[in-house]
């Protein structure tokens, strides 16, 4: 990934408390995994910024390298990678995700 793409991604991650890199938008997710994470965040009443990776192939590939995580969606809280769909769902079901997003703590089991 080139430096310009890395800087763009880092600016988004650091510029918002909660960011979801996803396929589609938070109003119209375009894959089941993205829809699942959006629903989890809605259930927790979390305001979040989204980035539609389908609109930018450089970001779509770059975000995978940025977190060293091969899949999308990817959730970031307070500048830190939390996880993809499975990890977010597990954290939600265990009750840990609410504390992470409310406390602004991005570190979670499985985070890089």
C-alpha positions in Angstrom: 0.0 0.0 0.0 1.4 3.4 -0.8 1.8 6.1 1.8 -1.1 8.3 0.5 -3.6 5.5 1.0 -2.1 4.6 4.4 -2.4 8.3 5.4 -6.0 8.5 4.2 -7.0 5.4 6.2 -5.1 6.5 9.3 -6.8 9.9 9.1 -10.3 8.3 9.0 -9.4 5.9 11.8 -7.9 8.6 14.0 -10.6 11.2 13.1 -13.6 9.3 14.4 -14.2 7.5 17.7 -16.0 4.5 16.0 -15.3 3.7 12.3 -16.6 0.7 10.3 -14.9 -0.1 7.0 -17.7 -2.0 5.2 -19.3 -2.9 1.9 -22.1 -0.5 1.4 -23.3 2.1 3.8 -24.7 2.0 7.3 -28.1 2.8 5.7 -27.7 0.2 3.0 -25.1 -2.6 3.8 -24.2 -4.6 0.7 -23.1 -7.8 2.3 -24.4 -9.9 5.1 -21.3 -9.5 7.3 -21.4 -5.7 7.0 -25.1 -5.8 7.8 -24.5 -7.9 10.9 -21.9 -5.4 12.3 -24.2 -2.5 11.5 -27.1 -4.2 13.3 -24.9 -4.9 16.4 -23.8 -1.2 16.5 -27.5 -0.1 16.1 -28.5 -2.3 19.0 -25.9 -0.7 21.2 -27.0 2.8 19.9 -23.5 3.6 18.8 -23.0 6.5 16.5 -20.3 5.5 14.0 -18.7 6.7 10.8 -18.7 4.3 7.9 -16.4 3.9 4.9 -17.8 2.1 1.8 -14.8 0.2 0.5 -16.8 -0.6 -2.7 -16.4 3.0 -3.7 -12.5 3.0 -3.5 -10.5 -0.1 -4.6 -7.3 1.3 -3.0 -9.0 1.6 0.4 -10.6 -1.8 -0.1 -7.2 -3.4 -0.4 -5.3 -1.0 1.8 -7.5 -1.5 4.9 -6.7 -5.2 4.7 -3.0 -4.4 4.9 -3.5 -1.6 7.4 -4.8 -4.0 10.1 -3.2 -7.1 8.7 -6.7 -8.5 8.6 -7.9 -10.2 5.4 -11.7 -9.5 5.5 -14.2 -6.7 5.5 -15.9 -5.4 7.5 -13.4 -4.0 10.0 -14.4 -2.1 13.2 -12.1 0.5 14.8 -12.7 2.2 18.1 -10.5 5.0 19.4 -8.0 4.4 16.6 -7.6 0.7 17.4 -8.7 -2.3 15.3 -11.3 -4.3 17.2 -12.1 -7.0 14.7 -14.3 -8.3 11.9 -17.8 -9.6 11.9 -17.2 -12.8 13.9 -15.2 -11.0 16.6 -17.6 -8.1 16.8 -20.5 -10.6 17.2 -18.7 -12.5 19.9 -17.8 -9.4 21.8 -21.5 -8.2 21.6 -22.8 -11.6 22.8 -20.4 -11.6 25.7 -21.3 -8.1 26.7 -17.8 -6.8 26.1 -18.4 -4.7 23.0 -20.6 -2.2 24.9 -17.8 -1.4 27.3 -15.3 -1.1 24.4 -17.4 1.4 22.4 -18.6 3.3 25.4 -15.2 3.5 27.0 -13.4 4.2 23.8 -11.1 1.3 24.3 -10.2 -0.3 21.0 -8.2 -3.3 22.3 -10.1 -6.5 22.4 -9.5 -10.2 22.1 -8.3 -10.9 18.6 -7.3 -7.3 17.9 -4.0 -6.7 16.1 
